[in-house]
Amino acid sequence: MNDLKMYRGDPLVINDLIQVRQPTLGEIADFGEERYFQMLSAICGSPSDFMVALDDMGIRYEEITDFQLFLMLTRNLTPDDTRILLGDLDLSAYEPQLNPQDGQLRLYNPKTQSVVDNAVYQQITSFIRQMHSMTKKIVKTVTEHDREYMLAKERRAAKYARRHQHFESVLFPLISALCNHEGFKYNPDTVWDVRIFVFYDSLKRTQKITEARQLTAGLYAGTLDKKSISDDALNWLGNLS
């Protein structure tokens, strides 16, 4: 979906049964921020995100596809877990099967005869990542030694995270920063009605505006050389991607 329709708040409509909506900050707060991001991780996580857990299961993270991981992580997700994003879609009601036509793995709901295959999965996760300004984690290693080093590093990080299990809000410092920025049009009372895509867009836009102003001031003051600055960096109306 293009950015204009996303900014308007349009949902991703794949069919009558499969849609992805855009929640507001208030809805995320009511749902539970930690629970929300855990659900996002289950839906959009890549094998690189779960390399340690997969290794503990005897699975090499390079040898499993994103869709196969999605099947593993979402078998128990009910509408109570995902309604904030997926509405009434019940992922737990879908059963893994091979498509009789092409032999490809897919999820099938025998009650509704609805299908979630790799193509549908890609649409869903691309939309959700775009909505949250998320980038897909891809870890590539050249040698087995590099791979073992990366696994050991990730294992240490996971061990540290388990030891310090206190959840720290991802959104709070961002909301606080924007509500105290002169260019943001919302305040602590009204910000909760802002959709998550608009919020992240505002965050990136205010950063771009601030950077452009600082660079322009530096040029006028003579402390910066125009040759060292791209035209895009000076254009606060430019693309954010």
BAFI-3210 file (N, C-alpha, C; in Angstrom, 3 decimals, decimal comma, padded with zeros to 6 digits):
// residues 241
n [1|2|3|4|5|6|7|8|9|10|11|12|13|14|15|16|17|18|19|20|21|22|23|24|25|26|27|28|29|30|31|32|33|34|35|36|37|38|39|40|41|42|43|44|45|46|47|48|49|50|51|52|53|54|55|56|57|58|59|60|61|62|63|64|65|66|67|68|69|70|71|72|73|74|75|76|77|78|79|80|81|82|83|84|85|86|87|88|89|90|91|92|93|94|95|96|97|98|99|100|101|102|103|104|105|106|107|108|109|110|111|112|113|114|115|116|117|118|119|120|121|122|123|124|125|126|127|128|129|130|131|132|133|134|135|136|137|138|139|140|141|142|143|144|145|146|147|148|149|150|151|152|153|154|155|156|157|158|159|160|161|162|163|164|165|166|167|168|169|170|171|172|173|174|175|176|177|178|179|180|181|182|183|184|185|186|187|188|189|190|191|192|193|194|195|196|197|198|199|200|201|202|203|204|205|206|207|208|209|210|211|212|213|214|215|216|217|218|219|220|221|222|223|224|225|226|227|228|229|230|231|232|233|234|235|236|237|238|239|240|241]
n.u [000,845|000,455|002,123|000,448|-002,212|-001,848|-001,212|-003,640|-004,980|-006,004|-006,962|-005,213|-006,619|-007,040|-008,843|-012,335|-012,087|-009,511|-007,769|-005,789|-005,572|-004,963|-003,774|-004,316|-002,226|-003,395|-004,979|-002,994|-001,747|-003,844|-004,186|-001,788|001,504|003,889|002,863|001,810|004,080|005,338|003,537|003,778|006,382|006,076|004,549|005,946|008,594|011,890|013,918|016,510|016,041|015,337|017,437|018,874|016,932|016,024|018,368|018,663|016,670|017,711|017,664|018,944|019,164|019,463|018,317|015,605|012,543|011,028|008,251|007,836|008,759|006,864|004,593|005,304|005,332|002,821|000,733|-000,818|-002,012|-004,786|-007,850|-008,073|-005,460|-004,566|-006,435|-006,294|-004,750|-005,435|-008,169|-011,015|-009,731|-008,666|-005,879|-005,170|-007,013|-006,289|-004,815|-001,716|-000,851|-000,172|-000,385|-002,492|-002,203|000,301|002,051|003,114|003,726|001,135|-001,358|-004,533|-007,954|-010,413|-013,061|-013,820|-012,726|-010,574|-007,368|-004,007|-001,209|002,245|002,365|000,221|001,062|003,414|002,313|000,903|002,954|004,685|003,091|002,649|005,278|005,899|004,065|005,061|007,591|009,552|012,443|013,456|015,287|018,233|020,694|023,732|026,291|029,650|031,487|031,621|032,767|032,277|029,532|029,165|030,296|028,508|026,161|026,932|027,241|024,587|023,397|024,490|023,371|020,662|020,670|021,355|019,107|017,140|017,926|017,489|014,585|012,753|010,430|010,940|009,392|008,962|007,643|007,103|009,375|009,550|007,013|006,977|009,122|008,191|005,842|006,928|008,118|008,300|007,275|005,371|001,959|000,310|-000,658|-000,026|-002,626|-004,050|-002,543|-003,005|-004,908|-003,660|-002,741|-000,568|001,132|001,104|002,212|004,906|005,726|005,560|007,554|009,879|009,678|009,848|012,446|013,800|013,121|014,280|016,993|017,414|017,015|019,116|021,331|020,962|021,225|023,899|025,086|024,468|025,859|028,380|029,844|029,661|030,312|028,805|029,214|029,555|027,112|024,128|021,476|019,100|019,280|018,854|016,294|013,420|010,969|011,270|011,476|011,045|012,046]
n.v [-001,193|002,281|005,171|007,396|006,446|004,923|006,910|008,155|006,308|003,966|000,524|-002,577|-004,545|-007,729|-009,768|-010,533|-011,781|-011,458|-008,895|-006,016|-003,693|-000,267|000,553|002,959|005,008|005,103|002,792|000,851|001,314|000,625|-002,050|-003,103|-002,450|-004,042|-006,602|-006,101|-005,598|-008,038|-009,643|-008,528|-009,331|-012,092|-012,310|-010,884|-011,547|-012,541|-015,375|-014,686|-013,128|-015,026|-016,771|-018,025|-019,441|-021,142|-022,544|-023,910|-025,716|-027,324|-026,371|-024,774|-021,362|-020,231|-021,990|-022,066|-020,701|-017,404|-017,649|-020,264|-020,002|-018,200|-019,851|-021,552|-019,827|-018,708|-020,464|-020,570|-018,133|-016,298|-014,462|-012,705|-012,140|-010,864|-009,097|-006,297|-005,679|-007,536|-007,821|-009,901|-012,147|-015,427|-016,891|-019,238|-021,049|-021,942|-024,466|-026,022|-027,057|-028,715|-027,133|-028,540|-028,030|-026,865|-027,838|-026,231|-024,986|-023,930|-022,132|-023,233|-022,686|-024,767|-024,292|-021,739|-021,883|-020,356|-019,092|-018,692|-018,068|-017,975|-015,650|-014,081|-013,822|-012,309|-009,895|-009,095|-008,867|-007,008|-004,735|-004,314|-003,903|-001,578|000,138|000,431|001,390|-000,584|-002,551|-005,449|-007,962|-009,314|-011,609|-012,505|-014,830|-015,699|-017,769|-020,855|-020,380|-017,638|-017,788|-019,252|-017,456|-015,298|-016,523|-017,088|-014,503|-013,523|-015,291|-014,577|-012,037|-012,712|-014,106|-012,089|-010,462|-012,107|-012,099|-009,523|-008,804|-006,752|-004,794|-002,104|000,746|001,200|003,117|005,289|007,202|008,223|009,315|011,227|012,854|013,878|015,202|017,288|018,729|021,543|021,405|019,424|018,664|017,663|016,997|015,760|014,956|014,619|013,035|010,331|009,554|009,359|007,511|004,674|004,590|007,257|008,426|007,421|008,444|011,181|011,373|010,819|012,875|015,275|014,998|015,195|017,793|019,309|018,658|019,707|022,443|022,997|022,453|024,365|026,709|026,434|026,696|029,374|030,619|030,101|027,996|025,533|023,608|023,834|021,892|019,576|018,761|017,144|017,841|016,656|016,432|019,018|019,480|019,545|018,692|016,372|012,829|010,318|007,786]
n.w [000,000|-000,718|000,717|001,053|001,312|003,573|005,407|005,554|006,986|006,004|006,050|005,397|003,060|002,269|001,700|002,364|004,819|005,765|006,980|007,819|010,316|011,385|014,437|017,122|019,265|021,771|021,765|021,686|024,142|025,873|025,200|025,972|025,942|025,996|025,508|023,004|021,340|021,587|020,239|017,671|017,142|016,969|014,657|012,662|012,972|011,950|010,898|011,691|013,929|015,768|016,051|018,147|019,666|017,654|017,105|019,501|019,140|017,289|014,720|011,943|011,487|008,993|007,301|007,418|006,357|006,365|006,371|007,250|009,871|010,813|010,802|012,889|015,105|015,413|015,916|018,214|018,487|019,206|018,380|020,579|021,088|018,797|017,779|017,813|015,630|013,570|013,563|013,548|012,671|013,146|013,785|015,036|014,217|011,796|009,797|009,107|005,857|002,712|-000,365|-002,694|-005,380|-006,026|-004,169|-002,208|001,086|003,281|005,228|006,235|006,724|007,526|008,154|007,208|004,745|004,109|003,159|004,139|002,625|001,527|-000,041|000,920|003,545|003,154|002,274|004,577|006,558|005,368|005,316|008,070|008,972|007,535|008,689|011,269|010,927|010,814|010,258|008,563|010,146|009,032|009,155|007,900|007,481|006,593|007,051|008,982|011,408|011,750|011,962|014,355|016,130|015,924|016,857|019,497|020,453|020,225|021,967|024,418|024,633|024,813|027,211|028,984|028,668|029,756|032,368|033,090|033,135|033,277|031,642|029,484|028,304|024,854|023,388|025,109|025,576|022,983|022,484|024,523|023,716|021,232|022,013|023,354|021,435|019,364|016,814|016,692|016,580|018,518|021,934|025,336|025,962|023,594|021,918|021,979|020,173|017,800|014,951|014,633|012,367|011,466|013,701|013,770|011,331|011,867|013,769|012,262|010,386|011,900|012,790|010,360|009,556|011,626|011,262|008,674|009,140|010,913|009,305|007,293|008,783|009,477|006,970|006,282|008,305|007,589|008,510|007,439|004,499|001,404|-000,527|000,870|001,687|000,907|-001,442|-000,728|002,045|002,833|002,117|003,679|002,954|001,654|000,696|003,195|003,339]
ca.u [000,000|001,272|002,188|-000,677|-003,356|-001,508|-001,315|-005,075|-005,472|-006,648|-006,486|-004,840|-007,715|-006,650|-010,157|-013,342|-011,729|-008,148|-007,489|-004,890|-005,962|-003,938|-004,187|-003,851|-001,371|-004,259|-005,360|-001,814|-001,573|-004,899|-003,918|-000,563|002,596|004,779|002,104|001,664|005,325|005,568|002,703|004,432|007,559|005,626|004,024|006,909|009,963|012,639|014,781|017,659|015,595|015,149|018,500|019,252|015,853|016,032|019,554|018,365|015,766|018,427|017,329|019,814|018,280|019,581|017,646|014,169|012,026|010,221|006,890|007,883|008,858|005,541|003,730|005,701|005,126|001,458|-000,292|-001,666|-002,498|-006,233|-008,257|-007,770|-004,049|-004,226|-007,558|-005,892|-004,208|-006,027|-009,618|-011,553|-008,949|-008,218|-004,765|-005,109|-007,974|-005,707|-004,013|-000,692|-001,067|000,464|-001,306|-002,545|-001,899|001,729|002,850|003,687|003,163|000,196|-002,301|-005,883|-009,045|-011,443|-014,396|-014,084|-012,023|-009,653|-005,976|-002,879|-000,006|003,411|002,060|-000,605|001,951|004,301|001,517|000,608|004,152|005,197|002,220|002,904|006,612|005,798|003,282|005,856|008,963|010,393|013,268|013,615|016,641|018,839|022,084|024,413|027,677|030,390|032,098|031,020|033,321|031,495|028,193|029,243|030,555|027,258|025,258|027,395|026,925|023,141|023,062|024,832|022,366|019,418|020,869|021,289|017,714|016,384|018,341|016,908|013,313|011,885|010,121|011,021|008,539|009,564|006,911|007,047|010,332|009,250|005,830|007,399|009,957|007,385|004,901|007,703|008,731|007,425|006,673|004,366|000,688|-000,488|-000,167|-000,228|-004,037|-004,598|-001,644|-003,452|-005,764|-002,808|-002,459|000,841|001,897|001,239|003,132|006,288|006,006|005,808|008,863|010,915|009,568|010,399|013,900|014,290|012,967|015,297|018,298|017,487|017,174|020,466|022,269|020,772|021,842|025,339|025,491|024,407|026,896|029,671|030,563|029,515|030,574|027,645|029,583|029,525|025,725|023,271|020,244|018,039|019,406|018,337|014,882|012,627|009,760|011,661|011,067|011,604|012,571]
ca.v [000,000|003,487|005,941|008,327|005,722|004,546|008,118|008,391|005,328|002,837|-000,811|-003,484|-005,486|-008,812|-010,281|-010,254|-012,405|-011,121|-007,472|-005,493|-002,332|000,579|000,956|004,232|004,888|004,801|001,382|000,061|001,462|-000,158|-003,457|-003,475|-002,234|-005,206|-007,661|-005,697|-005,808|-009,481|-010,142|-008,104|-010,177|-013,414|-012,226|-010,316|-011,946|-013,291|-016,395|-014,046|-012,677|-016,185|-017,728|-018,791|-020,389|-022,151|-023,377|-024,798|-026,745|-028,079|-025,817|-023,697|-020,247|-019,931|-023,035|-021,984|-019,493|-016,520|-018,174|-021,442|-019,498|-017,642|-020,988|-022,054|-018,858|-018,154|-021,508|-020,374|-016,758|-016,183|-013,072|-011,891|-011,761|-010,144|-008,294|-004,905|-005,564|-008,433|-007,935|-011,195|-013,250|-016,382|-017,657|-020,562|-021,927|-022,353|-025,683|-026,142|-028,106|-028,478|-026,786|-029,677|-027,621|-026,619|-028,468|-025,238|-024,934|-022,839|-022,299|-023,376|-022,732|-025,607|-023,759|-020,604|-022,163|-019,235|-019,520|-017,781|-018,652|-017,097|-014,362|-013,334|-013,520|-011,219|-008,668|-008,733|-008,430|-005,784|-003,648|-004,078|-003,296|-000,209|000,875|000,657|001,742|-001,713|-003,168|-006,885|-008,337|-010,369|-011,846|-013,424|-015,126|-016,308|-019,027|-021,489|-019,673|-016,403|-018,166|-019,609|-016,216|-014,546|-017,240|-016,877|-013,113|-013,441|-016,081|-013,734|-010,974|-013,325|-014,422|-010,808|-010,017|-012,923|-011,705|-008,198|-008,982|-005,586|-004,201|-000,653|001,194|001,663|004,272|006,430|008,280|008,818|010,156|012,357|013,743|014,577|016,118|018,443|019,332|022,635|021,110|018,355|019,345|016,975|017,142|014,518|014,572|014,304|012,177|008,935|009,280|009,299|006,156|004,340|004,976|008,715|008,753|007,188|009,394|012,472|011,277|010,947|014,178|016,312|014,837|015,703|019,250|019,840|018,514|020,650|023,786|023,117|022,520|025,668|027,706|026,276|027,246|030,831|031,075|029,847|026,922|024,307|023,712|023,336|020,702|018,402|018,517|016,784|018,623|015,961|016,742|020,369|019,515|018,911|018,149|015,195|011,478|009,889|006,418]
ca.w [000,000|-000,771|001,956|001,172|001,865|004,942|006,229|005,733|007,947|005,337|006,416|004,311|002,840|001,374|001,309|003,391|006,089|006,173|006,912|008,851|010,657|011,988|015,781|017,662|020,445|022,904|021,693|022,052|025,589|026,532|024,912|026,683|024,995|025,945|024,835|021,608|020,605|021,539|019,154|016,432|016,954|016,527|013,294|011,712|013,268|010,941|011,504|012,334|015,246|016,642|015,737|019,333|019,951|016,596|017,300|020,629|018,626|016,270|013,405|011,494|011,132|007,561|006,523|007,619|005,719|007,209|006,461|008,124|011,242|011,108|011,144|014,199|016,182|015,481|016,026|019,388|018,552|019,043|018,159|021,758|021,003|017,564|017,275|017,652|014,277|012,570|013,708|013,979|012,108|014,166|013,227|015,663|013,547|010,518|009,889|008,068|004,852|001,424|-001,436|-003,619|-006,747|-006,265|-003,129|-001,309|002,433|003,507|006,324|005,686|007,692|006,908|008,420|006,321|003,491|003,910|003,022|004,346|002,035|001,632|-000,662|001,877|004,674|002,767|002,272|005,965|007,281|004,743|005,768|009,494|009,092|007,037|009,673|012,475|010,528|011,201|009,227|008,759|010,548|008,220|009,542|006,997|007,852|005,484|007,483|010,154|012,571|011,882|012,413|015,772|016,862|015,969|017,754|020,871|020,784|020,421|023,156|025,569|024,705|025,288|028,632|029,699|028,645|030,720|033,714|033,330|032,445|033,409|030,341|029,382|027,210|023,606|022,884|026,022|025,298|021,677|022,677|025,347|022,905|020,239|022,677|023,801|020,249|018,910|015,521|016,815|016,804|019,534|023,303|026,091|026,029|022,271|021,145|022,020|019,016|016,606|014,489|014,807|011,180|011,499|014,789|013,347|010,261|012,520|014,414|011,238|009,735|012,780|012,763|009,075|009,587|012,537|010,617|007,556|009,707|011,469|008,187|006,648|009,662|009,347|005,678|006,364|009,232|006,974|009,212|006,658|003,067|000,653|-001,282|001,752|002,091|-000,223|-001,576|000,004|003,471|003,050|001,723|004,732|002,326|000,890|001,072|004,475|003,269]
c.u [000,885|001,137|000,980|-001,893|-003,082|-001,649|-002,776|-005,678|-006,146|-006,100|-005,983|-005,946|-007,263|-007,883|-011,121|-012,939|-010,367|-007,880|-006,528|-005,255|-004,798|-004,396|-003,664|-002,931|-002,192|-004,681|-004,192|-001,583|-002,596|-004,664|-002,755|000,613|003,514|004,115|001,991|002,935|005,736|004,762|003,289|005,629|007,174|005,183|005,116|008,352|010,598|013,459|016,002|017,310|015,580|016,257|018,884|018,203|015,817|017,216|019,348|017,442|016,439|018,142|018,302|018,947|018,348|018,754|016,139|013,681|011,245|008,827|006,835|007,975|007,524|004,567|004,041|005,248|003,679|000,367|-001,259|-002,189|-003,992|-006,594|-008,002|-006,336|-003,761|-005,300|-007,173|-005,311|-005,034|-007,531|-010,027|-010,794|-008,396|-007,125|-004,690|-006,065|-007,456|-004,772|-002,962|-001,015|-000,294|-000,605|-001,324|-002,163|-000,404|002,639|003,484|002,964|002,245|-000,597|-003,706|-006,884|-010,187|-012,858|-014,757|-013,502|-011,096|-008,217|-005,029|-001,644|001,136|003,132|001,233|000,242|002,861|003,561|001,272|001,839|004,760|004,408|002,519|004,273|006,592|005,087|004,125|007,298|009,956|011,212|013,469|015,068|017,121|020,312|022,674|025,851|028,348|030,923|031,363|031,529|032,550|030,107|028,194|029,494|029,269|026,249|025,645|027,070|025,433|022,716|023,376|023,809|021,044|019,504|020,773|019,846|016,866|016,698|017,748|015,570|012,365|011,678|010,216|010,268|009,355|008,948|006,993|008,075|010,079|008,055|006,197|008,204|009,116|006,429|005,609|008,442|007,772|006,735|005,585|003,052|-000,190|000,148|-000,442|-001,676|-004,584|-003,768|-002,153|-004,370|-004,970|-002,543|-000,948|001,677|002,143|002,237|004,584|006,682|006,330|007,182|009,980|010,888|010,143|011,920|014,485|014,209|014,056|016,683|018,463|017,697|018,587|021,508|022,180|021,417|023,357|025,871|025,518|025,498|028,296|030,480|030,484|029,772|029,412|027,969|029,486|028,110|024,883|022,035|019,108|018,088|018,842|016,845|014,030|011,298|010,032|011,144|011,769|012,234|014,061]
c.v [001,249|004,306|006,856|007,649|005,270|005,743|008,461|007,416|004,132|001,511|-001,546|-004,518|-006,514|-009,510|-009,997|-010,768|-011,973|-009,643|-007,092|-004,029|-001,582|001,032|002,342|003,977|004,534|003,344|000,486|000,123|000,622|-001,658|-003,977|-003,409|-003,438|-006,348|-007,367|-005,997|-007,278|-010,109|-009,751|-008,988|-011,556|-013,393|-011,839|-010,757|-012,745|-014,375|-015,804|-013,533|-013,818|-017,221|-018,590|-019,846|-021,502|-023,094|-024,361|-025,941|-027,605|-027,612|-024,689|-022,561|-019,894|-020,883|-023,066|-020,670|-018,649|-017,103|-019,414|-021,028|-018,921|-018,746|-021,511|-021,128|-018,431|-019,199|-021,264|-018,950|-016,710|-014,728|-012,165|-011,374|-010,803|-009,180|-006,845|-004,641|-006,309|-008,607|-009,307|-012,392|-014,130|-017,265|-019,060|-021,549|-022,430|-023,541|-025,703|-027,295|-027,744|-028,172|-027,927|-029,318|-027,455|-027,207|-027,514|-025,239|-023,723|-023,116|-022,299|-023,467|-023,531|-025,067|-022,643|-020,801|-021,009|-019,736|-018,371|-018,485|-017,647|-015,715|-013,481|-012,905|-012,334|-009,891|-008,170|-008,160|-007,164|-004,574|-003,293|-003,434|-001,845|000,676|001,287|001,072|000,669|-002,192|-004,640|-007,203|-009,510|-010,478|-012,887|-013,606|-015,890|-017,679|-019,591|-020,820|-018,378|-016,696|-018,486|-018,377|-015,411|-015,204|-017,028|-015,462|-012,949|-014,202|-015,289|-012,623|-011,507|-013,646|-013,160|-010,316|-010,804|-012,508|-010,348|-008,133|-007,791|-004,925|-002,682|-000,215|001,673|002,997|005,500|007,518|008,967|009,755|011,404|013,363|014,547|015,572|017,359|019,123|020,363|022,332|020,056|018,964|018,696|017,181|015,853|014,066|014,093|013,300|010,748|008,565|009,176|007,843|005,924|004,714|006,477|009,132|008,573|008,115|010,767|012,491|011,495|012,329|015,293|016,217|015,436|017,232|019,880|019,785|019,527|022,076|024,001|023,235|023,865|026,775|027,645|026,842|028,768|031,385|030,867|028,760|025,594|024,593|023,079|022,057|019,429|018,008|018,210|017,675|017,986|016,292|018,115|020,475|018,798|018,376|016,825|013,885|011,061|008,509|006,427]
c.w [000,000|000,507|002,144|001,789|003,297|005,869|006,506|006,730|007,325|005,856|005,178|004,192|001,813|000,828|002,456|004,767|006,626|005,913|008,034|009,082|011,305|013,377|016,150|018,854|021,679|022,931|022,097|023,557|026,347|026,360|025,746|025,732|024,878|025,191|023,344|020,815|020,580|020,409|017,793|016,118|016,445|015,069|012,295|011,939|012,145|011,632|012,201|013,726|016,253|016,468|016,938|019,650|018,913|016,755|018,447|020,216|017,560|014,860|013,071|010,969|009,649|006,708|006,742|007,013|006,724|007,426|007,345|009,592|011,695|011,514|012,538|015,326|016,379|015,654|017,184|019,521|018,236|018,743|019,358|021,721|019,854|017,076|017,018|016,260|013,241|012,707|014,206|013,410|013,225|013,579|013,800|015,011|012,204|010,728|008,774|007,121|003,599|000,395|-002,453|-005,049|-007,003|-005,191|-002,141|000,040|002,579|004,779|005,746|006,828|007,078|007,104|007,450|004,927|003,100|003,939|003,366|003,799|002,133|001,049|000,273|003,072|004,354|002,747|003,691|006,654|006,679|005,220|007,226|009,696|008,631|008,058|010,873|012,176|010,964|010,006|009,571|009,085|009,708|008,603|008,602|007,465|006,715|005,863|008,688|011,435|012,824|012,439|013,907|016,636|017,014|016,901|019,214|021,342|021,072|021,676|024,437|025,754|025,245|026,778|029,475|029,776|029,634|032,155|034,090|032,595|032,559|032,047|030,418|028,135|026,015|023,196|023,789|025,715|023,958|021,771|023,463|024,532|021,923|020,881|023,213|022,650|019,672|017,586|015,550|017,279|017,865|020,906|024,073|026,212|024,689|021,477|021,037|020,865|017,718|016,239|014,470|013,585|011,168|012,578|014,351|012,198|010,849|013,174|013,397|010,586|010,607|012,833|011,484|009,032|010,449|011,907|009,492|008,063|010,242|010,363|007,478|007,470|009,568|008,043|005,714|007,278|008,667|007,637|008,475|005,191|002,313|-000,098|-000,444|002,160|000,858|-000,255|-000,787|001,493|003,798|002,772|002,757|004,217|001,624|001,433|002,349|004,421|002,980]
res [m|n|d|l|k|m|y|r|g|d|p|l|v|i|n|d|l|i|q|v|r|q|p|t|l|g|e|i|a|d|f|g|e|e|r|y|f|q|m|l|s|a|i|c|g|s|p|s|d|f|m|v|a|l|d|d|m|g|i|r|y|e|e|i|t|d|f|q|l|f|l|m|l|t|r|n|l|t|p|d|d|t|r|i|l|l|g|d|l|d|l|s|a|y|e|p|q|l|n|p|q|d|g|q|l|r|l|y|n|p|k|t|q|s|v|v|d|n|a|v|y|q|q|i|t|s|f|i|r|q|m|h|s|m|t|k|k|i|v|k|t|v|t|e|h|d|r|e|y|m|l|a|k|e|r|r|a|a|k|y|a|r|r|h|q|h|f|e|s|v|l|f|p|l|i|s|a|l|c|n|h|e|g|f|k|y|n|p|d|t|v|w|d|v|r|i|f|v|f|y|d|s|l|k|r|t|q|k|i|t|e|a|r|q|l|t|a|g|l|y|a|g|t|l|d|k|k|s|i|s|d|d|a|l|n|w|l|g|n|l|s]
***
